[in-house]
Amino acid sequence: MKKFNWKDTMKRNILLLKILGLWPPGDTYKADFYTAYSFVSIAAFTCGHNFFQTINIYFIFPDLEAIAATIFVTLPALLVIMKTYYVIQNMQLLKQLMVDINQEHFEPRSASQVEIIQPSLNFLIKISTVLWSMSSGAVFFWATYPILDGSVKENRLPFLAWYPYDTTVSPLYQITYVYQIISFGFIAATALTTDTLIAILNLFVGAQCDILCDDLKHIFREDHLNYSGKKFLSCIRHHKEILRFADSSNIFFNWIVFVQFFISTSSIGITMFQLTVTEPLTSEFFLLVSFGTAIVVEIFIYCWFGNEVEIKSSAIPTAIFHSNWLKAPMKIKKDVKFFLMRCQRPIKVSALNLFYLSLETFVKILRGSWSYFALLNQASSRK
């Protein structure tokens, strides 16, 4: 069978990380041109744009509507700084994970195993396409709505931000306009690339559980019990490697997911509030719909693939019972018993061990977002 290359699922992510300055040629950043490029691009677009937007909150305080119009996009943008930091901090870990995924023990053993994991890969492609489409729509409408609604005549910028110069004067207005759009596109690409990378890592763990389950179901053969015993020990080692890979992946995105869930909860709620004070079917309205949908899909990707890891890892004990292990020698039966005790607890992807990535968590986030919306709507109606 042709070797299955897991890196093919990550080609686009790695290419984008290289363009964004987040994937150096070696294991770490060195004193070279790429490091200089990374520093300038991250400082100018990610950090610079966030700085000017955050400073502006001080000048518009305590105007609730103005703050709501700024903070729902400022918070996710600030989170990108954190995502950038953890990608850079865990660069050696990520590079090692990229080496590990193509190890022999992680490869599908047959064409049927490739078919087992293919639906998950297809779903990732579909849901990633939706996420990138909604995010691209948000970037497009943000870039064009001052033009579409005519406010460009008043020298209005796409984003509310403070700058140490008069942005209404030409050509400073045009330069700042372009700078905001490039920065927002850079920030959006960084966020989505990191999110889909985390989804791929969780998909990989779930796919390995599928492969392990298939191996266990067909492992014991009456005519080759001694050989089956060796294969079972190989399955035990495979399970250990899955646990190690899952733990290493979780180290990378622990804090990212933790903060992402809190920020997304508030951002979705504020976006819904903004929709209630925006004229329907305008460019700003479609901007908010695209942005809000992208945030929801972003959280869904985390929770869906985290949930898949738990479900697929919990099927490992059942896969053993479906095998013909009762006819194996007593020594192998003892190994089976030990392994069953070891894998009773499913693999759970967590955020600092405080809550897990699951569909139940996704529902709780949506409920929390609705609470934010109800609070803002009530505060606004009292005016």
Sine and cosine of phi, psi and omega as CSV:
sin_phi,cos_phi,sin_psi,cos_psi,sin_omega,cos_omega
0.00,0.00,0.64,-0.77,0.03,-1.00
-0.89,0.46,0.68,-0.74,-0.03,-1.00
-0.89,0.46,0.75,-0.66,0.02,-1.00
-1.00,0.06,0.86,-0.52,-0.05,-1.00
-0.99,-0.15,0.97,-0.25,-0.01,-1.00
-0.91,0.42,-0.44,0.90,-0.03,-1.00
-0.91,0.42,-0.36,0.93,0.02,-1.00
-0.88,0.48,-0.50,0.87,0.02,-1.00
-0.96,0.29,-0.24,0.97,-0.07,-1.00
-0.91,-0.41,0.09,1.00,-0.08,-1.00
-0.83,0.56,-0.75,0.67,-0.05,-1.00
-0.91,0.42,-0.65,0.76,0.01,-1.00
-0.88,0.47,-0.72,0.70,-0.01,-1.00
-0.91,0.42,-0.64,0.77,0.04,-1.00
-0.88,0.48,-0.71,0.70,0.01,-1.00
-0.91,0.42,-0.63,0.78,0.04,-1.00
-0.88,0.47,-0.60,0.80,0.06,-1.00
-0.90,0.44,-0.70,0.71,0.00,-1.00
-0.90,0.44,-0.60,0.80,-0.03,-1.00
-0.98,0.19,-0.05,1.00,0.01,-1.00
0.99,0.12,0.35,0.94,-0.09,-1.00
-0.90,-0.44,0.34,0.94,0.00,-1.00
-0.55,-0.84,0.99,0.16,-0.03,-1.00
-0.92,0.39,0.36,-0.93,-0.02,-1.00
-0.86,0.51,-0.62,0.78,0.01,-1.00
-0.99,-0.12,-0.27,-0.96,0.00,-1.00
-0.96,0.27,-0.41,0.91,-0.01,-1.00
-0.65,-0.76,0.17,-0.99,0.07,-1.00
-0.97,0.24,0.65,-0.76,0.03,-1.00
-0.83,-0.56,0.14,-0.99,0.01,-1.00
-0.97,0.23,0.99,0.14,-0.01,-1.00
-0.58,-0.82,-0.04,-1.00,-0.05,-1.00
-0.89,0.46,-0.64,0.76,-0.05,-1.00
-0.89,0.45,-0.63,0.78,0.03,-1.00
-0.90,0.43,-0.65,0.76,0.03,-1.00
-0.90,0.43,-0.67,0.74,0.05,-1.00
-0.88,0.48,-0.69,0.72,0.00,-1.00
-0.88,0.47,-0.72,0.70,-0.03,-1.00
-0.88,0.47,-0.72,0.70,-0.05,-1.00
-0.92,0.39,-0.72,0.69,-0.05,-1.00
-0.92,0.39,-0.69,0.73,0.00,-1.00
-0.93,0.38,-0.69,0.72,-0.01,-1.00
-0.91,0.40,-0.67,0.74,-0.08,-1.00
-0.96,0.27,-0.71,0.71,-0.14,-0.99
-0.99,-0.10,-0.79,0.62,-0.04,-1.00
-0.96,0.29,-0.83,0.55,-0.07,-1.00
-0.96,0.27,-0.67,0.74,-0.05,-1.00
-0.88,0.47,-0.76,0.65,-0.01,-1.00
-0.88,0.48,-0.67,0.74,0.02,-1.00
-0.90,0.44,-0.61,0.79,0.00,-1.00
-0.89,0.46,-0.74,0.67,-0.05,-1.00
-0.93,0.38,-0.57,0.82,0.04,-1.00
-0.95,0.32,-0.66,0.75,-0.03,-1.00
-0.92,0.40,-0.67,0.74,0.03,-1.00
-0.86,0.50,-0.58,0.82,-0.05,-1.00
-0.90,0.44,-0.46,0.89,0.01,-1.00
-0.87,0.50,-0.57,0.82,0.02,-1.00
-0.88,0.47,-0.61,0.79,-0.07,-1.00
-0.98,0.18,-0.38,0.93,-0.02,-1.00
-0.98,-0.18,-0.08,1.00,0.03,-1.00
-0.93,0.36,0.66,-0.75,0.11,0.99
-0.96,-0.28,0.60,0.80,0.02,-1.00
-0.94,0.34,0.95,-0.31,-0.11,-0.99
-0.87,0.49,-0.74,0.68,-0.05,-1.00
-0.91,0.41,-0.64,0.77,0.01,-1.00
-0.92,0.39,-0.64,0.76,0.04,-1.00
-0.91,0.42,-0.69,0.72,0.02,-1.00
-0.88,0.48,-0.60,0.80,-0.01,-1.00
-0.94,0.35,-0.29,0.96,-0.03,-1.00
-0.97,-0.26,-0.72,0.70,-0.21,-0.98
-0.95,0.32,-0.46,0.89,-0.03,-1.00
-0.92,0.40,-0.39,0.92,0.08,-1.00
-0.97,-0.22,-0.41,0.91,0.01,-1.00
-0.94,0.35,-0.66,0.75,-0.03,-1.00
-0.88,0.47,-0.77,0.64,0.06,-1.00
-0.88,0.48,-0.55,0.84,0.02,-1.00
-0.93,0.38,-0.63,0.78,0.06,-1.00
-0.90,0.43,-0.57,0.82,0.03,-1.00
-0.88,0.48,-0.50,0.86,0.00,-1.00
-0.90,0.44,-0.53,0.85,0.08,-1.00
-0.87,0.50,-0.67,0.74,0.02,-1.00
-0.91,0.41,-0.67,0.74,0.03,-1.00
-0.88,0.47,-0.67,0.74,0.04,-1.00
-0.87,0.49,-0.69,0.73,-0.01,-1.00
-0.88,0.48,-0.72,0.70,-0.06,-1.00
-0.96,0.28,-0.48,0.88,0.12,-0.99
-0.91,0.42,-0.71,0.70,0.00,-1.00
-0.92,0.39,-0.69,0.72,-0.03,-1.00
-0.89,0.45,-0.61,0.80,-0.05,-1.00
-0.98,-0.19,0.45,0.89,-0.07,-1.00
-0.87,0.50,-0.70,0.72,0.01,-1.00
-0.89,0.46,-0.64,0.77,0.03,-1.00
-0.90,0.44,-0.70,0.71,0.01,-1.00
-0.90,0.43,-0.66,0.75,0.02,-1.00
-0.89,0.45,-0.61,0.79,0.02,-1.00
-0.93,0.37,-0.62,0.79,0.05,-1.00
-0.89,0.46,-0.61,0.79,0.03,-1.00
-0.91,0.41,-0.50,0.87,0.08,-1.00
-0.96,0.27,-0.66,0.75,-0.08,-1.00
-0.91,0.42,-0.58,0.81,-0.13,-0.99
-0.90,0.44,-0.37,0.93,0.01,-1.00
-0.98,-0.20,0.28,0.96,0.10,-0.99
-0.93,0.38,0.44,-0.90,-0.10,-0.99
-0.87,0.50,-0.62,0.78,-0.06,-1.00
-0.95,0.33,-0.19,0.98,0.03,-1.00
-0.99,-0.13,-0.08,1.00,-0.06,-1.00
-0.99,0.17,0.58,-0.81,0.15,-0.99
-0.88,0.48,0.64,-0.77,-0.07,-1.00
-1.00,0.02,-0.21,0.98,-0.06,-1.00
-0.41,-0.91,0.20,-0.98,0.04,-1.00
-0.91,0.42,-0.52,0.85,0.01,-1.00
-0.92,0.39,-0.56,0.83,0.05,-1.00
-0.94,0.33,-0.55,0.84,0.09,-1.00
-0.89,0.45,-0.65,0.76,0.03,-1.00
-0.91,0.42,-0.52,0.85,0.00,-1.00
-0.92,0.40,-0.67,0.74,-0.06,-1.00
-1.00,0.04,-0.22,0.98,-0.06,-1.00
-0.87,0.49,-0.66,0.75,0.02,-1.00
-0.84,0.54,-0.61,0.79,0.03,-1.00
-0.92,0.40,-0.65,0.76,0.04,-1.00
-0.91,0.42,-0.66,0.75,0.02,-1.00
-0.90,0.43,-0.64,0.77,0.01,-1.00
-0.91,0.40,-0.63,0.78,0.04,-1.00
-0.87,0.49,-0.68,0.73,0.02,-1.00
-0.87,0.48,-0.70,0.71,-0.03,-1.00
-0.91,0.42,-0.75,0.66,-0.07,-1.00
-0.94,0.33,-0.53,0.85,0.07,-1.00
-0.92,0.38,-0.60,0.80,0.04,-1.00
-0.89,0.45,-0.67,0.74,0.05,-1.00
-0.88,0.47,-0.71,0.70,-0.02,-1.00
-0.88,0.48,-0.73,0.68,-0.01,-1.00
-0.93,0.38,-0.56,0.83,0.01,-1.00
-0.92,0.39,-0.72,0.69,0.01,-1.00
-0.91,0.42,-0.65,0.76,0.01,-1.00
-0.93,0.37,-0.64,0.77,0.04,-1.00
-0.90,0.43,-0.61,0.80,0.07,-1.00
-0.89,0.46,-0.66,0.75,0.03,-1.00
-0.89,0.45,-0.69,0.73,0.02,-1.00
-0.89,0.45,-0.67,0.74,-0.02,-1.00
-0.89,0.45,-0.75,0.66,-0.03,-1.00
-0.93,0.38,-0.56,0.83,0.05,-1.00
-0.92,0.39,-0.59,0.81,-0.01,-1.00
-0.95,0.31,-0.47,0.89,-0.16,-0.99
-0.93,-0.38,-0.23,0.97,-0.13,-0.99
-0.91,0.41,-0.51,0.86,0.11,-0.99
-0.89,0.46,-0.49,0.87,0.03,-1.00
-0.97,0.22,-0.69,0.72,-0.07,-1.00
-0.93,0.36,-0.57,0.82,-0.02,-1.00
-1.00,-0.08,0.08,1.00,0.09,-1.00
0.99,0.12,-0.04,1.00,-0.04,-1.00
-0.96,0.28,-0.16,0.99,0.06,-1.00
-0.90,0.43,-0.41,0.91,0.05,-1.00
-0.91,0.41,-0.43,0.90,0.05,-1.00
-1.00,-0.06,0.21,0.98,-0.01,-1.00
0.85,0.52,0.69,0.73,0.05,-1.00
-1.00,0.08,0.69,-0.72,0.02,-1.00
-1.00,0.00,0.38,-0.92,0.03,-1.00
-0.87,0.49,-0.57,0.82,-0.03,-1.00
-0.86,-0.51,0.62,-0.78,0.10,-0.99
-0.96,0.27,0.87,-0.49,-0.04,-1.00
-0.42,-0.91,0.41,-0.91,0.05,-1.00
-0.98,-0.19,0.69,-0.72,0.07,-1.00
-0.73,-0.68,0.51,-0.86,-0.05,-1.00
-0.98,0.20,0.51,0.86,0.03,-1.00
-0.42,-0.91,0.21,-0.98,-0.03,-1.00
-0.99,0.16,0.95,-0.32,-0.06,-1.00
-0.99,0.17,-0.08,1.00,0.00,-1.00
-1.00,0.03,-0.08,1.00,-0.04,-1.00
-1.00,-0.09,0.72,-0.69,0.06,-1.00
-0.98,0.18,0.65,-0.76,0.11,0.99
-1.00,-0.07,0.13,0.99,-0.02,-1.00
-0.87,0.49,-0.57,0.82,0.02,-1.00
-0.89,0.46,-0.75,0.66,-0.02,-1.00
-0.90,0.44,-0.65,0.76,0.00,-1.00
-0.90,0.43,-0.70,0.72,0.00,-1.00
-0.92,0.40,-0.61,0.79,0.03,-1.00
-0.85,0.52,-0.77,0.64,0.00,-1.00
-0.90,0.43,-0.65,0.76,0.01,-1.00
-0.87,0.50,-0.68,0.74,0.00,-1.00
-0.89,0.45,-0.68,0.73,-0.03,-1.00
-0.93,0.38,-0.68,0.73,0.04,-1.00
-0.88,0.47,-0.69,0.73,-0.01,-1.00
-0.89,0.46,-0.71,0.71,-0.02,-1.00
-0.91,0.42,-0.64,0.77,0.06,-1.00
-0.90,0.44,-0.64,0.77,0.03,-1.00
-0.90,0.44,-0.70,0.71,0.00,-1.00
-0.91,0.42,-0.69,0.72,0.00,-1.00
-0.89,0.46,-0.68,0.73,0.00,-1.00
-0.90,0.43,-0.64,0.77,0.03,-1.00
-0.89,0.45,-0.70,0.71,-0.01,-1.00
-0.89,0.45,-0.75,0.66,-0.07,-1.00
-0.93,0.37,-0.61,0.79,0.02,-1.00
-0.91,0.42,-0.66,0.75,0.04,-1.00
-0.92,0.40,-0.68,0.74,-0.01,-1.00
-0.89,0.47,-0.73,0.69,-0.02,-1.00
-0.94,0.35,-0.49,0.87,0.08,-1.00
-0.90,0.44,-0.69,0.72,0.05,-1.00
-0.89,0.46,-0.66,0.75,0.03,-1.00
-0.88,0.47,-0.66,0.75,0.00,-1.00
-0.90,0.43,-0.65,0.76,0.03,-1.00
-0.88,0.47,-0.67,0.74,0.04,-1.00
-0.94,0.34,-0.62,0.79,0.07,-1.00
-0.86,0.50,-0.66,0.75,-0.01,-1.00
-0.87,0.49,-0.70,0.72,0.01,-1.00
-0.89,0.46,-0.70,0.71,0.04,-1.00
-0.89,0.46,-0.65,0.76,0.00,-1.00
-0.91,0.42,-0.61,0.80,0.04,-1.00
-0.91,0.41,-0.57,0.82,0.08,-1.00
-0.90,0.43,-0.63,0.77,0.07,-1.00
-0.88,0.48,-0.71,0.71,-0.01,-1.00
-0.90,0.44,-0.69,0.72,0.01,-1.00
-0.88,0.47,-0.68,0.74,0.03,-1.00
-0.87,0.49,-0.67,0.74,0.01,-1.00
-0.91,0.42,-0.64,0.76,0.05,-1.00
-0.89,0.46,-0.68,0.73,-0.04,-1.00
-0.92,0.40,-0.61,0.79,-0.02,-1.00
-0.90,0.44,-0.51,0.86,-0.10,-0.99
-0.91,-0.41,0.38,0.93,-0.17,-0.98
-0.99,0.11,-0.63,0.77,-0.12,-0.99
-1.00,-0.06,0.88,-0.48,0.05,-1.00
-0.85,-0.53,0.72,-0.70,-0.08,-1.00
-0.86,0.50,-0.54,0.84,-0.05,-1.00
-1.00,0.07,-0.12,0.99,-0.01,-1.00
-0.65,-0.76,0.80,0.60,-0.08,-1.00
-0.93,0.37,-0.60,0.80,0.03,-1.00
-0.91,0.42,-0.68,0.73,0.06,-1.00
-0.90,0.44,-0.62,0.79,0.03,-1.00
-0.89,0.46,-0.58,0.81,0.04,-1.00
-0.88,0.47,-0.66,0.75,0.04,-1.00
-0.91,0.42,-0.65,0.76,0.02,-1.00
-0.91,0.42,-0.58,0.82,0.01,-1.00
-0.91,0.42,-0.65,0.76,0.07,-1.00
-0.88,0.47,-0.58,0.82,0.07,-1.00
-0.91,0.42,-0.59,0.80,0.05,-1.00
-0.91,0.41,-0.61,0.79,0.04,-1.00
-0.89,0.46,-0.69,0.72,0.04,-1.00
-0.90,0.43,-0.63,0.78,0.04,-1.00
-0.86,0.51,-0.70,0.72,0.01,-1.00
-0.88,0.47,-0.65,0.76,0.04,-1.00
-0.88,0.48,-0.65,0.76,0.00,-1.00
-0.93,0.38,-0.59,0.81,0.06,-1.00
-0.89,0.46,-0.71,0.71,0.01,-1.00
-0.89,0.46,-0.66,0.75,0.01,-1.00
-0.90,0.43,-0.69,0.72,0.00,-1.00
-0.90,0.43,-0.67,0.74,0.01,-1.00
-0.89,0.46,-0.67,0.74,0.02,-1.00
-0.91,0.42,-0.67,0.74,0.00,-1.00
-0.90,0.43,-0.67,0.75,0.04,-1.00
-0.89,0.46,-0.68,0.74,-0.03,-1.00
-0.90,0.44,-0.55,0.83,0.05,-1.00
-0.87,0.50,-0.65,0.76,-0.02,-1.00
-0.90,0.43,-0.74,0.67,-0.16,-0.99
-0.96,-0.29,0.21,0.98,0.01,-1.00
-0.77,0.64,-0.87,0.50,-0.07,-1.00
-0.95,0.32,-0.56,0.83,0.00,-1.00
-0.86,0.52,-0.77,0.64,-0.03,-1.00
-0.91,0.41,-0.65,0.76,-0.02,-1.00
-0.84,0.54,-0.79,0.62,-0.03,-1.00
-0.96,0.29,-0.58,0.81,0.00,-1.00
-0.84,0.54,-0.68,0.73,-0.05,-1.00
-0.90,0.43,-0.66,0.75,0.00,-1.00
-0.93,0.36,-0.69,0.73,-0.02,-1.00
-0.93,0.37,-0.66,0.75,-0.01,-1.00
-0.91,0.41,-0.59,0.80,0.04,-1.00
-0.85,0.53,-0.74,0.68,0.00,-1.00
-0.95,0.31,-0.61,0.79,-0.03,-1.00
-0.91,0.42,-0.65,0.76,0.02,-1.00
-0.90,0.43,-0.69,0.73,0.01,-1.00
-0.88,0.47,-0.70,0.72,-0.01,-1.00
-0.93,0.37,-0.60,0.80,0.04,-1.00
-0.88,0.47,-0.67,0.74,0.05,-1.00
-0.89,0.46,-0.63,0.78,0.04,-1.00
-0.90,0.43,-0.67,0.74,0.02,-1.00
-0.88,0.47,-0.55,0.83,0.03,-1.00
-0.91,0.42,-0.50,0.87,-0.01,-1.00
-0.96,0.26,-0.34,0.94,-0.02,-1.00
-0.94,-0.35,0.22,0.98,0.00,-1.00
-0.93,-0.37,0.62,-0.78,0.03,-1.00
-0.89,0.46,0.79,-0.61,-0.03,-1.00
-0.88,0.47,0.51,-0.86,0.10,-1.00
0.88,0.48,0.39,0.92,0.13,-0.99
-0.99,-0.11,0.13,-0.99,0.01,-1.00
-0.89,0.45,-0.59,0.80,0.03,-1.00
-0.92,0.39,-0.58,0.82,0.03,-1.00
-0.89,0.45,-0.74,0.67,0.01,-1.00
-0.92,0.39,-0.53,0.85,0.08,-1.00
-0.86,0.52,-0.75,0.67,-0.03,-1.00
-0.92,0.40,-0.63,0.78,0.03,-1.00
-0.89,0.45,-0.72,0.70,0.00,-1.00
-0.90,0.44,-0.71,0.71,-0.03,-1.00
-0.91,0.41,-0.73,0.69,0.00,-1.00
-0.89,0.47,-0.67,0.74,0.02,-1.00
-0.90,0.44,-0.64,0.77,0.01,-1.00
-0.88,0.47,-0.66,0.75,0.02,-1.00
-0.90,0.43,-0.67,0.74,0.01,-1.00
-0.89,0.45,-0.71,0.70,0.00,-1.00
-0.91,0.42,-0.60,0.80,0.02,-1.00
-0.86,0.51,-0.72,0.69,0.03,-1.00
-0.93,0.37,-0.61,0.79,-0.01,-1.00
-0.88,0.48,-0.64,0.77,0.00,-1.00
-0.87,0.49,-0.72,0.70,0.05,-1.00
-0.83,0.56,-0.80,0.60,-0.13,-0.99
-0.94,0.34,-0.63,0.78,-0.04,-1.00
-0.89,0.45,-0.78,0.62,-0.07,-1.00
-0.96,0.28,-0.48,0.88,0.15,-0.99
-0.91,0.41,-0.64,0.76,0.05,-1.00
-0.91,0.42,-0.62,0.79,0.03,-1.00
-0.89,0.46,-0.62,0.79,0.04,-1.00
-0.87,0.49,-0.72,0.70,-0.01,-1.00
-0.90,0.44,-0.72,0.70,-0.04,-1.00
-0.90,0.43,-0.72,0.69,-0.07,-1.00
-0.95,0.32,-0.57,0.82,0.04,-1.00
-0.95,0.31,-0.49,0.87,0.04,-1.00
-0.95,0.31,-0.23,0.97,0.02,-1.00
-1.00,0.09,-0.12,0.99,-0.05,-1.00
-0.89,0.45,-0.75,0.67,0.04,-1.00
-0.86,0.51,-0.64,0.77,0.01,-1.00
-0.89,0.45,-0.60,0.80,0.01,-1.00
-0.89,0.46,-0.58,0.82,0.03,-1.00
-0.91,0.41,-0.68,0.73,-0.01,-1.00
-0.91,0.42,-0.44,0.90,0.03,-1.00
-0.98,0.22,-0.18,0.98,0.01,-1.00
-1.00,0.09,0.08,-1.00,-0.05,-1.00
-0.99,-0.11,0.68,0.73,-0.13,-0.99
-0.94,0.33,-0.34,0.94,-0.02,-1.00
-0.90,0.44,-0.43,0.90,-0.01,-1.00
-1.00,-0.05,0.08,1.00,0.00,-1.00
-0.98,0.17,0.36,-0.93,0.06,-1.00
-0.86,0.51,0.35,-0.94,-0.07,-1.00
-0.86,0.51,-0.61,0.79,-0.01,-1.00
-0.87,0.49,-0.67,0.74,0.01,-1.00
-0.93,0.37,-0.60,0.80,0.03,-1.00
-0.88,0.48,-0.61,0.79,0.04,-1.00
-0.90,0.43,-0.64,0.77,0.06,-1.00
-0.90,0.44,-0.62,0.78,0.02,-1.00
-0.90,0.44,-0.69,0.72,0.00,-1.00
-0.87,0.49,-0.69,0.72,0.02,-1.00
-0.89,0.46,-0.69,0.72,-0.02,-1.00
-0.92,0.40,-0.63,0.78,0.04,-1.00
-0.87,0.50,-0.67,0.74,0.02,-1.00
-0.91,0.42,-0.58,0.82,-0.06,-1.00
-0.95,0.33,-0.58,0.82,-0.12,-0.99
-0.96,-0.27,0.33,0.94,0.04,-1.00
-0.91,0.42,-0.61,0.79,0.00,-1.00
-1.00,0.09,0.85,-0.53,0.00,-1.00
-0.94,0.35,0.35,-0.94,0.09,-1.00
-0.96,0.27,0.80,-0.60,0.02,-1.00
-0.85,-0.52,0.80,-0.60,0.04,-1.00
-1.00,0.07,0.84,-0.55,-0.12,-0.99
-0.83,-0.56,0.21,-0.98,0.15,-0.99
-0.92,-0.39,0.99,-0.15,-0.03,-1.00
0.84,0.54,0.45,0.89,-0.02,-1.00
0.86,0.51,0.32,0.95,0.02,-1.00
-1.00,-0.10,-0.60,0.80,0.13,-0.99
-0.47,-0.88,0.36,-0.93,-0.13,-0.99
-0.96,-0.26,0.43,-0.90,0.08,-1.00
-0.99,0.16,0.97,-0.25,-0.04,-1.00
-0.47,-0.89,0.22,-0.97,0.03,-1.00
-0.92,0.39,-0.48,0.88,0.08,-1.00
-0.90,0.44,-0.66,0.75,0.06,-1.00
-0.90,0.43,-0.62,0.78,0.03,-1.00
-0.86,0.50,-0.69,0.72,0.03,-1.00
-0.90,0.44,-0.64,0.77,0.01,-1.00
-0.90,0.44,-0.60,0.80,0.03,-1.00
-0.90,0.43,-0.69,0.73,0.02,-1.00
-0.90,0.44,-0.62,0.78,0.05,-1.00
-0.91,0.42,-0.66,0.75,0.05,-1.00
-0.90,0.45,-0.62,0.79,0.04,-1.00
-0.89,0.45,-0.65,0.76,0.03,-1.00
-0.90,0.43,-0.57,0.82,0.04,-1.00
-0.91,0.41,-0.67,0.75,0.07,-1.00
-0.87,0.49,-0.71,0.70,-0.01,-1.00
-0.88,0.48,-0.72,0.70,-0.02,-1.00
-0.89,0.46,-0.63,0.78,0.01,-1.00
-0.91,0.42,-0.72,0.70,0.00,-1.00
-0.91,0.41,-0.66,0.76,-0.01,-1.00
-0.90,0.44,-0.63,0.77,0.02,-1.00
-0.93,0.37,-0.67,0.74,0.02,-1.00
-0.91,0.42,-0.60,0.80,0.00,-1.00
-0.94,0.33,-0.60,0.80,-0.03,-1.00
-0.95,0.32,-0.33,0.95,-0.02,-1.00
-0.98,0.18,-0.22,0.98,-0.03,-1.00
-0.94,0.34,0.00,0.00,0.00,0.00
